């Protein structure tokens, strides 16, 4: 109970500080000349999947808030279900500010999605965490996760040998809390094949 109380108190305090920053922008007359981006580090478990705090490949840990507000945005306050990553922020801001594109930078500009929330700039987002999360020396296994608009697919591989130890697939159309692993369900064969293709693109395995 105490950790939940502290977590919610931290959110409440942060919200108040964001409000102060936005109010100051308005007071200085800068709102119409400012791009506002709000994001955080990875999420936080409060007992879900018997986990607490951070460092897992579940949605509650991997998902982060990203809010981008620009003076010329045509549909403010509209959300998108398309996968995005924090490394997309730099190319997005580069394009929004009219700066030259930087070579060799990972990430994809989300500027088109700001103009049209139904647009999708990338097929998947990627996360990676070891188990156990807090280890000495080397972890036992490494988990690499692919998140598409509908599925989360994770492969767990022996840290030393790279051998596949286990895999997980969660269908967010029916299981947004990721409680039922459908990786071995025959009806998931198509989703598994697509996620494994994206996995190879992202992790090269």
Secondary structure, 3 states (H helix, E strand, C coil): CHHHHHHHHHHHHHHHHHHHHHHHHHHCCCHHHCCEEEECCCCCEECHHHCEECCCCCHHHHCCCEEEECCCCCCCCCCCCCCCCCCHHHHHHHHHCCCCCCCCCCCCCCHHHHHCCCCCCCCCEEEEEEECCCCCCCCCEEEEEEECCCEEEEEEEECCCCCEEEEEEEECCCCCCCCCCCCCCHHHHHHHHHHHHHHHHHHCC
